[in-house]
Amino acid sequence: MLKLNKKDINEVLKLLKKEYGHAGPMLNFTTPFELLIATVLSAQCTDVRVNKVTQELYEIANTPEGILQMGEKKLIDTIKSCGLYQTKSKNILSLCEILVNEHGSKVPESMNELISLPGVGRKTANVVMSNAFGIPAIAVDTHVFRVSNRIGLASSKNVSSTENDLMKNIPKKMWSEAHHWLIFHGRQICSARSPKCDKCFLTNYCLYYRER
């Protein structure tokens, strides 16, 4: 798979920043814990749906202790519309126990500690590190994976290698911002099916467009 050269990558980043400089997290949260739970719930679910669910959930409980007190049945009833509710509820209750017992009820900031929590992979950990703690990180979701490999910012067939490519090709100080730019571009222009290439401002650089 081909990749853009450094000059073209810099131009692409400039254009993405110009278009999506306002972009930020779409999940609603006020604490690292709220973001962690929202991100766990977002697996195979839209941010809009998650925000509706967490609005109700956090009025009942927005701490590890509070969610543990809810119990599995009440938690399932509250998060059911997010899908995969049985797995998600078990993971949320398990990670809440770990946070209470091993982390003083606080969400850890390191990758290794975050991915040791049930239901938390690298993508979720990167979202939390970046948006809750201001640590430079690139969370590779389906949009970031698709868009970055189409354009040529990455050249990989799997998520982990795509993350590595992006960390090499994008200046570290821009990681968190660029992650949001790519998501917005994927949602608004570079859709999985029938991407709107006729409306895209990156066609002079995009490898996918050139190949077509």
SULUR-V578424 format. One record per pair of residues at least 12 apart in sequence whose ideal C-beta (glycine too) atoms are under 10 Angstrom apart, sorted by the first residue. I is the first residue (numbers start at 1). GAP is how many residues later the second one is. Records with the same first field share a line. If there is no record, write none. Layout:
I = GAP + GAP
This chain:
1 = 148 + 151 + 153 + 154 + 155 + 156 + 164 + 206
2 = 150 + 153 + 205 + 208 + 209
3 = 146 + 148 + 149 + 150 + 151 + 152 + 153 + 162 + 165 + 166 + 204
4 = 147 + 148 + 149 + 150 + 151 + 165 + 201 + 202 + 203
5 = 147 + 164 + 200
6 = 163
7 = 198
8 = 143 + 144 + 145 + 194 + 196 + 197 + 198 + 199
9 = 142 + 143 + 144 + 160 + 161 + 162 + 196
10 = 159 + 160 + 161
11 = 191 + 193 + 194
12 = 136 + 139 + 140 + 141 + 157 + 158 + 166 + 169 + 189 + 190 + 192 + 193 + 194
13 = 140 + 156 + 157 + 158 + 161 + 164 + 165 + 168
15 = 166 + 170 + 185 + 186 + 187 + 189 + 190
16 = 131 + 135 + 137 + 158 + 161 + 162 + 164 + 165 + 166 + 168 + 169 + 185 + 186
17 = 157 + 160 + 161 + 164
18 = 163 + 183
19 = 162 + 165 + 166 + 169 + 170 + 182 + 183
20 = 157 + 158 + 160 + 161 + 162 + 163 + 164 + 165 + 168
21 = 156 + 159 + 160
22 = 158 + 159 + 162
23 = 154 + 155 + 156 + 157 + 158 + 159 + 160 + 161 + 162 + 164
24 = 107 + 152 + 153 + 156 + 160
25 = 13 + 14 + 22 + 102 + 105 + 106 + 107 + 114 + 151 + 154 + 155 + 158
26 = 12 + 16 + 20 + 21 + 22 + 24 + 25 + 154 + 157 + 158 + 161
27 = 12 + 14 + 15 + 20 + 21 + 23 + 24 + 27 + 100 + 104
28 = 19 + 22 + 23 + 24 + 26 + 27 + 30
29 = 22 + 25 + 29 + 33 + 99 + 102 + 103
30 = 28 + 32
31 = 27 + 31 + 32 + 75 + 76 + 101
32 = 74 + 75 + 76 + 77 + 96 + 97 + 99 + 100 + 101
33 = 25 + 29 + 30 + 31 + 33 + 34 + 62 + 63 + 66 + 72 + 73 + 74 + 95 + 99
34 = 20 + 23 + 24 + 28 + 29 + 73 + 98
35 = 19 + 72 + 89 + 92 + 93 + 95 + 96 + 97 + 98
36 = 28 + 56 + 59 + 60 + 63 + 71 + 72 + 78 + 81 + 83 + 84 + 88 + 89 + 91 + 92 + 96
37 = 13 + 16 + 17 + 20 + 21 + 24 + 25 + 27 + 30 + 42 + 51 + 54 + 55 + 58 + 59 + 70 + 82
38 = 12 + 13 + 15 + 16 + 19 + 20 + 44 + 86 + 89 + 90
39 = 80 + 81 + 82 + 84 + 85 + 86 + 87 + 88 + 89 + 92 + 93 + 100
40 = 39 + 42 + 44 + 47 + 48 + 51 + 52 + 55 + 77 + 78 + 79 + 80 + 81 + 84 + 87 + 88
41 = 12 + 13 + 16 + 38 + 40 + 41 + 42 + 43 + 44 + 47 + 48 + 50 + 51 + 78
42 = 12 + 40 + 46 + 81 + 82 + 85 + 99
43 = 39 + 40 + 41 + 44 + 45 + 48 + 76 + 78 + 80 + 81 + 98
44 = 38 + 39 + 40 + 44 + 98
45 = 34 + 36 + 37 + 38 + 39 + 40 + 43
46 = 36 + 37
47 = 136 + 140
49 = 32 + 33 + 34
50 = 29 + 31 + 32
52 = 29 + 30
53 = 25 + 26 + 27 + 28 + 29 + 32
54 = 24 + 25 + 28
56 = 22 + 23 + 25
57 = 13 + 17 + 18 + 21 + 22 + 25 + 35
58 = 20
59 = 19
60 = 14 + 15 + 18
61 = 13 + 14 + 17 + 35
63 = 33 + 36 + 37 + 42
64 = 28 + 29 + 31 + 32 + 33 + 34 + 35 + 36 + 37 + 39 + 40 + 41 + 42 + 43
65 = 31 + 34 + 35 + 40
66 = 30
67 = 22 + 25 + 26 + 28 + 29 + 30 + 32 + 33
68 = 24 + 25 + 28 + 29 + 31 + 32
69 = 27
70 = 19 + 22 + 23 + 26
71 = 18 + 22
72 = 14 + 17 + 18 + 20 + 21
73 = 16
74 = 15
75 = 13 + 14 + 15 + 17 + 18 + 21
76 = 12 + 13 + 14 + 16 + 17
77 = 12
79 = 13
84 = 35
87 = 31 + 32
88 = 30 + 31
89 = 30
90 = 28 + 29
91 = 26 + 27 + 28 + 29
92 = 25 + 26 + 27
93 = 25
94 = 23 + 24 + 25
95 = 12 + 19 + 21 + 22 + 23 + 24 + 25
96 = 21 + 22
97 = 21
98 = 15 + 18 + 19 + 20
99 = 18
102 = 14 + 15
103 = 14
107 = 13 + 21 + 22 + 25 + 26
108 = 17 + 20 + 21 + 25
109 = 16 + 19 + 20 + 23 + 24 + 25 + 26
110 = 15 + 19 + 23 + 25
111 = 14 + 15 + 17 + 18 + 24 + 26
112 = 13
113 = 12
114 = 12 + 13 + 14 + 15
121 = 18 + 38
122 = 15 + 16 + 17 + 18 + 37 + 38 + 41
123 = 14 + 15 + 16 + 17 + 18 + 19 + 21 + 22 + 36 + 40
124 = 15 + 17
125 = 12 + 14
126 = 12 + 13 + 14 + 15 + 18 + 37 + 49 + 50 + 53
127 = 12 + 14 + 49 + 52
129 = 47
130 = 45 + 46 + 47 + 49 + 50
131 = 45 + 48 + 49
134 = 42
135 = 40 + 41
136 = 31 + 34 + 35 + 36 + 37 + 38 + 39 + 40 + 41 + 42 + 43
137 = 26 + 30 + 35 + 38 + 39 + 42
138 = 16 + 24 + 25 + 26 + 27 + 28 + 29 + 32 + 34 + 36 + 37 + 38 + 39 + 40 + 41 + 44
139 = 20 + 24 + 36 + 37 + 40 + 41 + 43 + 44
140 = 14 + 16 + 18 + 19 + 20 + 21 + 22 + 23 + 24 + 25 + 26 + 39 + 42
141 = 18 + 38 + 41 + 42 + 45
142 = 17 + 41 + 44 + 50
143 = 36 + 39 + 40 + 41 + 42 + 43 + 44 + 47 + 48 + 49
144 = 15 + 18 + 19 + 22 + 34 + 35 + 36 + 37 + 38 + 39 + 41 + 42
145 = 12 + 13 + 14 + 17 + 18 + 21 + 37 + 41
146 = 16 + 36 + 39 + 40 + 44 + 45 + 46 + 49 + 62
147 = 34 + 35 + 36 + 37 + 38 + 39 + 40 + 42 + 43 + 44 + 45 + 48 + 55 + 59 + 61
148 = 14 + 15 + 17 + 18 + 21 + 22 + 30 + 31 + 34 + 37 + 38 + 42
149 = 12 + 13 + 16 + 17 + 58 + 59
150 = 35 + 36 + 40 + 45 + 47 + 52 + 56 + 57 + 58 + 59 + 61
151 = 31 + 34 + 39 + 49 + 51 + 54 + 55 + 56 + 57 + 58
152 = 13 + 17 + 50 + 53 + 54 + 55 + 56 + 57 + 58
153 = 12 + 13 + 15 + 16 + 17 + 25 + 29 + 52 + 53 + 54
154 = 12 + 13 + 14 + 15 + 16 + 28
155 = 14 + 52
163 = 12
166 = 12 + 13 + 16
170 = 12
185 = 15 + 16 + 17
188 = 12
189 = 12 + 13
190 = 12 + 16 + 18 + 19
195 = 13 + 14 + 17
197 = 12 + 15
